[in-house]
C-alpha cells in the first residue's frame, strides 16, 4: 500500500513525555486493564502538552503503571496503549498489536467474507481507532486528535499487516471541528495514492453488499450484525418479514436467501433504501433471493408500524434494529421507553407465533435492562415472549472492558 504525501507531512509527537499521577480508583482501574484515564482522575502532571504526546502514568510509589496518548481536548485525557510493562511506542509496537488483532479475525477465513472489522478500538488495544475492511479497501476512523501525530507510523505498520489497495480516513464529528490539529487532513480523504470507488462491493457469508464509506453511516455498513443476520436467514424459510430501521437491507437480503417469500424494508433515508434495493439486486443469482418479493418504504419506522397496525397488516417475522437511542446517562430512561414502544408496535404487526428480532446498539443501556424492557412491553401488550436466543458481539467486535459492550439482540417467538 502506497500513501500520499499528507502522511509524511504530519508533525510527530513531542519527544518529551508527560509524567502523570492519578487517584487511587484510577490506579486500580489501570491495573485491571481499563483503557481510559479521565481528566478528573489526574492529581499531578509534569507539564502541559499537545494531542498525541505520550503520557506516562506512575503509581503512588512512582512505579510505571501505563503509557498512552494524551488528549487535552477530551475528558478522556489519556487513552492507554500499554500497561504494566514500559514500551517504546513506534511502528514495530503498532505492527505487533495489529498482528494480534488480525489473528483474532482468522476464523473468518473460509466463510466467503471480505467485509469485517479489523480493529475494534480500545478492545483491540487501539483506543480511539476503528478500522473496517471492505474487500481491497480499508476505512480508518479516528475519534481523537491524539492519533494524528502517530498516523504515519501506524499506517506503515498497517500496510505490513493488512495490505490493501485503498485507505480512506474518516473523522468523527467532534474531530472534524478540531481543524487546528488536523494539519490538512479531512473527513473522507484517501490516504492511499489511488482514489477508491464511491461504492465498494464486498462479501459477507457469500452474499454481496455495497458500502458507501464516505456518505454512509458508520464506515458504510453495519458489520457488527453479521451473526444476527445469519441467524435471521436460518429462521426465514417461507415467512413474510418486516425489517424496520433496515438501512441498506442487510437483514432483508439474508432473509431472502433464507427463503422468505415476502420482505418489507423500512428506513427513513431514501439513500439507504436505494442501497437496499441494489443489495437485493446484487444477489439475484441465488434462486431464493430472486423468488422473494421485496417492498421498500422510505419513511419513519414508528409511523410505518403504526400505519400497518391500523391496516391489520401482519408478518411472520419483525426485525427491529434501531439507531443508538442513549448517548449519555441522562438519555437511558427515554431510550428504554423507546425500546418498549418499538416492542409494542412490532408486536402489533407480528402474527401470533411469529418471530420478534429486536436489537440495541446503545452502550449506555445494559443488556439486562434492554431485555427486561422488551419483555415488560410484551406483557403489557398481552403477548408472551418465548426466547430463542440472546446474542451479543461477533468475534471481530471483541469486548475487553465493560463500557465497550454495546450490542445486544433478542430472538423470540410471541
Beta strands, then each sheet from edge to edge (+ up, - down):
strand 1: 18-22
strand 2: 36-38
strand 3: 42-45
strand 4: 54-58
strand 5: 64-70
strand 6: 76-83
strand 7: 115-120
strand 8: 129-134
strand 9: 137-142
strand 10: 166-171
strand 11: 200-204
strand 12: 207-211
strand 13: 240-244
strand 14: 262-267
strand 15: 293-298
strand 16: 315-321
strand 17: 350-360
strand 18: 386-391
strand 19: 408-413
sheet 1: 2+ 6- 5+ 4- 1- 3+
sheet 2: 7+ 8- 9+ 10+
sheet 3: 11+ 12-
sheet 4: 15+ 14+ 13+ 16+ 17+ 19- 18+
end
